[in-house]
């Protein structure tokens, strides 16, 4: 095998790995299509009242300050005290507390 063949094989492995990860995330989202998630613009107080205490709160970093709250199978990102986005965790992330 020459260097081009090895490089090509590595590239194929990376593409396959990335495609597999995306499929797993898509399958997980499809399995829970009606999973309620915090909506863009909700306040921290609204999120806590509707979804309860997060399992973990990460302090704000940067300017503007961005913080995140982790729940069982999703993460909520805040700018100041407003929701920016809520995303499902990848399957491998679910095994971490």
N, C-alpha and C positions, 0 to 999 in steps of 0.2 A: 504494500500500500504506500502510495506517495502522500505528500503533505496535502495536496488538493483533495484526495479521496478522504483523508482523515478529517479535514475541515468540513467537507460536505456531510460526512456522517454525523459530526458534532452539530452542525446546523439542523439536520433532520431531527436529531434527538431533542434539541431545544424547541423546535416548532411543535413536535409531538407533545412535549411536556406542557407547553403553554396552551395548546389546544385542549388537552385533557383537563387542565385546571379550569378553563373557561366552561367546558361542558359540565363539570361538576357543579360550578356555581350556578349555571343556568338550570340544571336539573334541580338543585336545592330550591331555587326561587320558584320553579314551576310546581314543586311539591307543596309549597306554602304560598299559593297565589293570593290568599286573602289575609295574610299576616298583616295586622295593622302596624304601621310604623309612624313615628312622629313626623309631622309635616313641616316643610320649609316655613320659617317665620314664627313657629310656636315658641313661647318663652320656656325657659328652664322650669319655671313653676308649673306651667301647663303640662309639660312633658312628665314631670314628677307626679302630678296629680292624676294624670291619665294612665301612665305606664308603671308607676311605682319607683322605688329606689333602684338606681343602677347597681350592678354588681361591682363596678369599679368606676371611679371618677379620675380622669387625668387632668392635671392642672393646665391652664391656658399657657400657650407659648406664642411668641411672635407678635407682630403688629400689623393688622389688628389681632387681638388675642383669640386664638382658636383653641378650644378645649374639646374633649370627647368624653362621652359616657358610654360604658359598655353594659349591654344587657345580654341575656343568654345567647341569642343567635343573631344579634344585630348591634351596630354601633351608631351613636348619634353624635354628629359634629356640630359644635356651636361657634358662632362668632359673637363675642361679648355674651349675651344671654339669649340669643335667638338661634333656632335651628337652621343650619346651612343645608344639611343633608343627613339622611339615615340610610345605612347600607347593611345588607345581610353579610354575615361573616362567612368566610370560606369554610368548607367542611373541616379542613385540618385545623382551623382556628378554634373550632367548637370544643376541642378536647382540652384547651387551656382554660383555666379559671378566669 
